[in-house]
């Protein structure tokens, strides 16, 4: 824990969110920037159509070593340079030049950042950061959630449970099917997230390759840029994609898609947290006591559902940020303004709160046990839920006003299964139909819920 941190993600919760540091920290940003600059320098060399000589294999390795061996000392050198330049991207350029100044590549240093604007480095760098964070941290965690909920669904697919619509007793379901609803919803969004491409811009100061073309008008710079971005996708599952045409910046539309998708996942999980909270409140789920833990500072008996409450709160914070990102970033004054830059630095905050929420949710799920006896007890305490079944069969048989008769029997009243059986036995229907109706119970009136729990 960093005691003086203002942001709780870097303080109280740092140990729980540190997996995101290699992708969203300031040091990570500098490392990814160095990688883009280095690969661009190599690509220009290998193009063989400019005055830049072709690098030898060992020289290419020298360039790549700058970012592959990037560490905190490297980062501090850049920040020291930034104190003078007051420009973080120029500090990166100078850092690379310093790193090559005593190598065989000292004659090629002025080709670093050739024809580019800062955003041409920033957008592929941030694109790779986002791609890697999703692939290696966020998506695996969400996948674990869907697998965990899915396992609960399968285990309890046949457990009959009282439904509540409008908060009132409704046609029975199974606990497993209700869990599967959430697993399926999250998984659908997860598949969308896995297939989103991160668009990036790499076309000069105002998006027209002006400087490139004035220096080398015969080179197909669009094709070069497409190949360069494509090469950054090596071993990458969530791909970068060159965006053409743009202004000075990528319009952030693909990032907005990502944020909206994660926000939808988070919204689904907020609903899940709240439902689990209700099931715990109804004693349908039992929380396992953990030795040494305190539930309440005043009430010794309590085991509070804090993991699900923490998850809900953090998901809400994350979604507020994601919604702001998606609303703000696609809008830029004319060819660009700089208001997106400071916002981009908070991407890690939104993902940090999401990741913290996912961790809390999984921790909560690891400590709960389904109270089958209580679930069945509460279901059987509401035999009126089978009146839907009875009136449906009576409709099939052509009985007169079955809905209205069952409404008169049950609406707003406490009735027993015996009351319902008395009603059935008094019906003017065949004995066969009466036997069919008498077999219906709250526990067996679950439709295809068991089957749906496995879909």
PyMOL commands that set and color helices and strands:
alter all, ss='L'
color gray80, all
select helices_A, chain A and resi 14-24+26-47+57-68+72-85+88-100+104-111+118-155+175-195+210-215+221-231+253-281+306-328+339-344+347-365+372-380+383-396+402-410+417-425+431-438+449-452
alter helices_A, ss='H'
color red, helices_A
select strands_A, chain A and resi 160-165+168-174+198-200+240-242+285-287+368-370
alter strands_A, ss='S'
color yellow, strands_A
deselect
rebuild
show_as cartoon
